Amino acid sequence: MSHIYYQPPDEAIQEDYGSDEGPANHGEGKDWDETELELCGAIRTNITSPCDLTGEVHPILSNWIPAPSTPSDDGPSDEVLIPELHQPLLLASRILEREALPWFSDFFIEDIFSPSYAGYLRPFVENDRQKDQDKTPLVIVRHHKARWATPAMRQYWCQLAAERLRSEELTSRVRWSLDDSIVHTKRAYGYTPRYPHTPGEKHKIDLPDLIIEYDKLAKLRGEKGRTLTVLLMRPFARRLYDLRVMGGRGREEYCRTAFMAAVTMLHELAHVIYWQDFRAVNRRLYEPFYGGDLEMELGDSLIASIFGGWTPVLVNWTSGWHFNPTFQDGIAWCQCLNWDYHTKRPRYRAHYSIRVD
């Protein structure tokens, strides 16, 4: 397989690599070579693979809110674009219920915000600042991988997760919307604000005090948890629309775009499961580690649990990808560091190309 050795970036751009939040960027190691990728079958194979999934979109993925159109908008409206996501939504639904339930079950077996929870972080110093920010768990305990967990117990926990993920209480508080600015402002293909974002509004910065104010209003209305609007980059739907109009539903680029859209939605859903609880707020807005993960990133954790310790990222050798995102290049596998698969933090992080077939 073709690969690139990618040196971990500075802390300021830490979020831009190793997840579906951005492509495999340039580093000081070996850059992608188009000829290598073509020879190993990662791009331009002319293999056709029609996207023809059928079935039901999972309820937690089905509540889409169109952003209001403005006279300056270029291209189809959200009412036209959202149906273009039907194939990636079906793919995400199948992966969710067939592969992801064990991961989600660990958030429902116990109250992860209880002081008696095994993964709870207790402050060593008693002061107001630390009390305020350390009321969240440090680690999500992986019950389904415990040696004492019997097959019957694991089956019950997965059934519990399936029921909770389909419950009206949860699905009514998870909304989805297409967005143009997250890829520019957040350098992300998807983003989950910790407050009930209104589709089309200018982004606010996630700040603890702002989130707490929104939470107070929601509690006064009798809501049982935080309502979250998940933002998905609009170019996903726009490119699927353009390819369909051009008769390209069987092309590599269509399948690649649909696959990465599905992965991005699942990635953001992992964040939703944690942040939908009112108690998931601390001063640094950090997330817990999941099991043996070496990074506090629940989205990557879920995707890595599905794909054996790896997360897919887009290959891109052009500068300014976040201003003009493209899906014409290949997809690569990136290591997700954890104690199960990749325990040694490398000097250069390797991205391995994914064969099209």
N, C-alpha and C positions, 0 to 999 in steps of 0.2 A: 504494500500500500504506500501511496505517496504520503509525505508527512512534512510538517514544519516544526522546527524547534523554536518555541516562542517564549521569550523571557518574561516573567511576570511583571506587569507594569507598576508604576508608582501607585501609592495608596489613593491618590486623587482620582485615578481612573480604574480602580480595582473592580468596579461593577461592570466594566466593559468587556470582560473576557470570561471564558469558561462557562457560559450559560447561553440560553437562547436570547439574552438581552443584547447580543451583538455578534457580528461575524468574527472569524479568526483574523485578528488584525496583524499588522506587520510587527515584527520584533527584531532583535539583534541576531537572531539565528537564521536558519535557512528559509527563504521565502517560497511561497507556492510557485510551482512551475506548470504552466498550462499544458505543455507537452507531456509531462509526467502524468498529470491528472487524466489526460485523454488516453494515454497508453494503458493506464491501469483500470480504465473503464469507469472512472468517476464522473466524467462529463462527456458530452457530445457523442453518445453511443448510438443515438437515433433509435433507442429502444422505446417502443410505445407500450404504455400500461394504463388502460382507461380507468379512471376513477368512477366506479359505479356501485358504491356502497348503498345499501338500503337499510331501512329500519327506523328506529326512534331516536331522536336527539334526547340525551339525558336532561331531565328537568332543570338541573342546576346549571346547565349550559344554554338554556333555551330562552331566557328573558333578555331580549335585545331591545335597547332603546335607541331609536335613530336620533342623531344630532340634528338640530334645526338647520335648514339650508339658508345660505345668504346669497345675495346677488353676485358676490365675488367668487363663489365656489366654482371650481373647474371640474367637470366630469359628472358622472351619475350621482344621484342622491343616495343617502343611506338606505332608503326604502328599496332601491334597486340593488345596492351592493350587499346588504346583509344576506339575502337569499343565496348569494354566490358562495357563502361560507358553509353551505349545507354539507358538502363532502368532508371538509376538515372537522365539522361538528360531529358528524357520524363517526369519523375515525377517533376523535377524542372520546366520544361516548363509549365506544367499544374498548379502548385501552383502559378507560377509567374503571369499568365494571369487570374486566377480565384480568387486569394486571395490577391495578393501583389500589385495590381495596385493602390489602394487608398494611400498606403504608398509612392510609387514612384511618384505619381502625385504631392505631395507637393514640389518636387524638380523642377517641370516644370511649375507650375502655375505662379510663379513670378521669377525674376532674384534674386536668393538668395545672390548674391554678390554685389547687388546694395546698395549704402550707405543709400538709403531710405527704404530698406527692414526692416520689423518690427523686425526680429530676428538678426539684425546687431549689432555687439559689437563696441561701440565707446569708444576710450581710454579716461580715465579721466586725464591722464598726457600727455602733448604734448612733446614727445621726439622721437628721431630717432628709437630707439630700439622698443618702443611700437608701433609706427606708422607702422613699418615693420611687426610686428607679429599680429597685431589686425585688419587686413583688411579682415577678414573672419567672417561669421556669428557666433553668439554664440548659436542660437536656430533656428531649422527649424520649421516654423509655420505650424500647422496642419489645413489647410483649410478644409479638408474633414470632420473634426469633429466639425467645427464651428456651432453654433446654427442657424446662418443665411444662411448656405449652404443648398439649396433646393436639392431634389432628382435629378432634371434636371441638376443642376450645378455639382453635384458629378458624374453623369453619363458622362457629358462632360469632366470633369477633368480626369476620368479614360480612356476615349477614347483618350485624348491628351497624357497621359502617355503611352498607348499601341502603339500609332503611333511613339512616340519618341524612345521607346525602340526597335522598329523594323526599325528605320531609318538607311539608309546606312551610314550617317554621324557618327552615334554612333557605330553601330555594326562593322564597318570596323576598329575601333580603340580599340576594346576589343578582346584580344587574350587569349587563355587558353593553359596551358601546365602542364604535369605531372612532379613532382619533388620529389627527394628523401631526400634532405637535410633540407627542411623547418621544418619537424617534429623534427629534432635534433637541428637545430640552433635557430628556432623560437618557438619551442614547439607548433606547430600549424598544423592543418590538412589542412589549406588553408592559402594563404597569397597573398596580392596585393601590390607589390612594387610600389612606386610612380614614377618610371621611366620606360622606355620601356625595361624591362628585356629581355634578349635573352635566349631562352630555352637552358638549359644545362650549362650556364655560372655560374661561382662562384658568389655567392650573394654579392652585394655591400650593404653598410649600407645606409639606407634612411636618407640623410642629406639635409637640405634646399638648401644649395649652389649647391650640386650635382644635385638636381631636377631642380633648376633654369637654370643650364647650359644645361641640356637636353631640357628644354622648349625653350630656345633661339634657339637651332638648329631646333627644330620642327617648330617654328614660321617662321624661315628663309625658310623652305621648304613649307610654306603656309598651314600648318596643323591647323585645327580649335580647336583642343583640344589635351590633353595628351593621347598618346597611352599607354595602360596598358596591361601587360601580367599577368594574374591571375594564380597563382601556386596552384595546387591541389596535395595532397600527393599521390605519386604513389602506395603505398600499397592498396589504395581503389581499383584501377583497377586490381592490381595483385591478390588480394584476390577474386574478382569477377571472374577473369579468372580461378583461381585454383578451385573454387567451381563449376563452369560450367563444367570444364573438369572432375571433380569427380562426375558429375551428381547431384550436390547439389543446383540447382537453386531454388528449393522449400523450402530449409531449412531456419530456423530462421536467421542464420548468413548471408545468402545471402540478405534477405530482410532488415536486420539491416544495413548491409554495404551499400546497395543501397540507403536506406533512409538517412543515415548520409552523404553520398556523395552528395546527392541532397541538403540537408540542408546546407552543407558547401559551395556549389556553389552559392546558394542564398545569404548566409551570405557575401561572397566575392563580389557579384554583388552589394550589398548595398554600400560597400566601393567604388566600381568602379564609381557609379553614382555621388558621390561627388568628388572624386579625378581626374576624367577625365577632369575637368575644369582647365585651366591653373591658374586661380585665387585662387585655393584651396591650398595655401601654406602659412604657417606662421612659425615662428622660432621654435615653439614647436611642430609643425606638429599635433596639436590636431584637432579632428573633432568636429562639433557642437553637442549639445544635440538635440534630436528629440522630439518635443512636450514636454510631461511631464516626459521624461526619467530622471533618476537620475544619469546616467552614460553616458559618451561620447563614445559610441560604436555603430555605425550605423548598423553593421552586426547583433548584438544581438537585436537591436531595430526592424529591419525588421522581424526577425524570431519570436520574441515575439509578434509582431502585428498579425502574422498569427496564432499563437498557444495560443492566449488569455493570454498573459503575461508570457509565459514560453518558455524556450529554451531547446532543447534536448542535453544531453551530454552522453558520453559513461561511463558506470560503469567500473572501473578498480581498483582492489585491489592489483596489483603487482607493485613493484617499477621499475623505469626506463622504464615506458610505452613508452616514446618518442624514445627509442632506439629499441623497439620491439612492435610496435602498434598492438593491437589485437581487433577483433570485435566479439569474442566469448562470451563476457560477455553481460550484459543487457544494456539498455538505460534508462536514468533518466531524469526527468524534473527538471530544475533549475529556480528559480525565477529571473525574470528580473525586477529590481527595477524601478518603475515609479509611477506617481501619479494616474494612472488609476486602477492599480491592487495591487501593493505591495509598500506601501509608507513608511513602517517602516523598517529601516535597522536592520536586526537581528544580535544578537551576534554570532549565528551560522546560516549559510545558509543551508537550508534543500534541499536535492535532493530526489525527489520522483520517485520510479521506474515506468516504463511504461509497462503495460501488453502487452504481445505479440499479443493477439488477439484484 
